[in-house]
Amino acid sequence: MDPSLNVFFTIDDLKVGKTKPIYFPEKDPSKSPRLLSREEADTIPFSSKQLPYLLEFFSFSIDSPQAKAMEYILRQCELEPIKGETKFCATTLESLLDSARGICGFDTQLKVLTTTHLTVSTTLLQNYTFLGVKEISAPK
């Protein structure tokens, strides 16, 4: 399996001492597209039925890697969740945080963590070991 697609984990993965390989491609933030605001995203019809419009809107050719990725993601987002799965496709950072708050409870204080590359490395797949796990009660 392509390591860049291995972004999911299960409750069984969340055990102290368990190691999980995680793919973090190094990206130059100045070359990355900016995040859309909620107001901007709400005007865009994120749907596989609207793929031709979306490709034109974002100026992607139909055969481009971006177009293929967009089609794949839209189709994944439109699939029904499997039994027991909490599924959500975020279109903005705000909607992602809203979803996390809805799952964990709106009174839950969230901590946002970031990763900074301190050195130039060609290693994109790194093993991360869970040093601690704190269970929180959540409505879902």
Contacts in CASP RR format, 6 or more apart in sequence:
PFRMAT RR
TARGET T0000
AUTHOR 0000-0000-0000
METHOD contacts of the structure
MODEL  1
MDPSLNVFFTIDDLKVGKTKPIYFPEKDPSKSPRLLSREEADTIPFSSKQ
LPYLLEFFSFSIDSPQAKAMEYILRQCELEPIKGETKFCATTLESLLDSA
RGICGFDTQLKVLTTTHLTVSTTLLQNYTFLGVKEISAPK
3 21 0 8 1.000
3 23 0 8 1.000
3 124 0 8 1.000
3 125 0 8 1.000
4 23 0 8 1.000
4 25 0 8 1.000
6 21 0 8 1.000
6 22 0 8 1.000
6 23 0 8 1.000
7 22 0 8 1.000
7 23 0 8 1.000
9 20 0 8 1.000
13 20 0 8 1.000
13 130 0 8 1.000
14 130 0 8 1.000
14 133 0 8 1.000
15 130 0 8 1.000
15 133 0 8 1.000
16 130 0 8 1.000
16 131 0 8 1.000
16 132 0 8 1.000
16 133 0 8 1.000
17 129 0 8 1.000
17 130 0 8 1.000
17 131 0 8 1.000
18 129 0 8 1.000
18 130 0 8 1.000
19 127 0 8 1.000
19 128 0 8 1.000
19 129 0 8 1.000
19 130 0 8 1.000
20 127 0 8 1.000
20 128 0 8 1.000
20 129 0 8 1.000
20 130 0 8 1.000
21 125 0 8 1.000
21 126 0 8 1.000
21 127 0 8 1.000
21 128 0 8 1.000
22 125 0 8 1.000
22 126 0 8 1.000
22 127 0 8 1.000
22 128 0 8 1.000
23 124 0 8 1.000
23 125 0 8 1.000
24 115 0 8 1.000
24 124 0 8 1.000
24 126 0 8 1.000
25 124 0 8 1.000
26 117 0 8 1.000
26 120 0 8 1.000
26 121 0 8 1.000
26 124 0 8 1.000
35 92 0 8 1.000
35 93 0 8 1.000
36 44 0 8 1.000
36 91 0 8 1.000
36 92 0 8 1.000
37 92 0 8 1.000
37 94 0 8 1.000
38 92 0 8 1.000
38 94 0 8 1.000
38 95 0 8 1.000
41 91 0 8 1.000
41 92 0 8 1.000
41 95 0 8 1.000
44 54 0 8 1.000
44 57 0 8 1.000
44 91 0 8 1.000
45 53 0 8 1.000
45 54 0 8 1.000
46 54 0 8 1.000
46 74 0 8 1.000
46 77 0 8 1.000
46 89 0 8 1.000
46 91 0 8 1.000
47 74 0 8 1.000
47 78 0 8 1.000
48 71 0 8 1.000
48 74 0 8 1.000
48 75 0 8 1.000
48 78 0 8 1.000
51 67 0 8 1.000
51 70 0 8 1.000
51 71 0 8 1.000
51 74 0 8 1.000
54 60 0 8 1.000
54 70 0 8 1.000
54 74 0 8 1.000
55 61 0 8 1.000
55 62 0 8 1.000
55 67 0 8 1.000
55 70 0 8 1.000
58 66 0 8 1.000
58 70 0 8 1.000
60 66 0 8 1.000
60 67 0 8 1.000
60 70 0 8 1.000
61 67 0 8 1.000
73 89 0 8 1.000
76 89 0 8 1.000
77 89 0 8 1.000
79 87 0 8 1.000
81 87 0 8 1.000
86 103 0 8 1.000
86 140 0 8 1.000
88 96 0 8 1.000
88 99 0 8 1.000
90 96 0 8 1.000
90 99 0 8 1.000
97 110 0 8 1.000
100 110 0 8 1.000
101 108 0 8 1.000
101 110 0 8 1.000
102 139 0 8 1.000
102 140 0 8 1.000
103 138 0 8 1.000
103 139 0 8 1.000
103 140 0 8 1.000
104 110 0 8 1.000
104 136 0 8 1.000
104 138 0 8 1.000
105 138 0 8 1.000
105 139 0 8 1.000
108 136 0 8 1.000
108 138 0 8 1.000
END
